[in-house]
Amino acid sequence: AQKVTQAQTEISVVEKEDVTLDCVYETRDTTYYLFWYKQPPSGELVFLIRRNSFDEQNEISGRYSWNFQKSTSSFNFTITASQVVDSAVYFCALSGYSTLTFGKGTMLLVSP
Amino acid sequence: EAQVTQNPRYLITVTGKKLTVTCSQNMNHEYMSWYRQDPGLGLRQIYYSMNVEVTDKGDVPEGYKVSRKEKRNFPLILESPSPNQTSLYFCASSLVVPLNTEAFFGQGTRLTVV
C-alpha cells in the first residue's frame, strides 16, 4: 500500500522568510510519480510539479524549489522569500498505477 | 478551455434524500476519480474509473455509487446521504493510466447533510 506523510500540519512564517514543507512517501513500486498541489483559500487544487522516480534532479521554478531524495523517500518543497499569496494548504501526492494517494496537507500561513 | 466541471458547487440536503453530483471533463481523459476532503484527513479517494464501464473502489467507497457510461462524465451518487458524508468533494481526471501526468481537478462541491 502507498502512503504519504506530511508531518507538518501547520506552519506560520513572516513574509520574506524561507520555508520548507516536508513530504515522506512509502511505496513498493519501482516506477512512480510524485506531485505537489496547492489549495489556496478559494478552494481549488492547483498543480505545481510532477517528478518521476527515475529523476532525482532538484528543480527550481522562480521562488519554488523541490528536493527529491530517493534514499530517504522524501520530496520536500521550499518556498524562498515567502509572500502572503503563498498562504495555502499544500498537498504532496504519490501515484501508483491507478490511484493517487495524498498526504494530509500542510497549511502555510504567511503573515505580512 | 480544458476543464473539469462539477455541479453543484454547494448543496445542503437532508438525511436519506438521494442526490447526484455531476462531473464532466472535456479533455478526452481516460481516467476519472472522486475524492472527499475532510479537515485533518487530506484527500481520500472514493471511486475511480480507468475507462468507460470500468470503475473500482478507492479508500472510502461506503455510501457512494458511481457510473461511467461515457468517457466525459463520471457522476457521484449518494443513495441515502448521512451527516458523516458532509464534506468537500472533488472530481479529477487524468490523461491515461498509469498515472504519470498531473490530475485536473474540478472546483469542488461542498455538501452538507443535515
Interface residues (C-beta under 8 A of the other chain):
Chain A: Q6 T9 T31 Y33 F35 G43 E44 L45 F47 R50 N52 F91 S95 G96 Y97 S98 T99 L100 T101 F102 G103 K104 G105
Chain B: Y31 S33 Y35 G40 L41 G42 L43 R44 Q45 Y48 M50 D56 G58 L88 F90 A92 S94 V97 P98 L99 N100 T101 E102 A103 F104 F105 Q107 G108
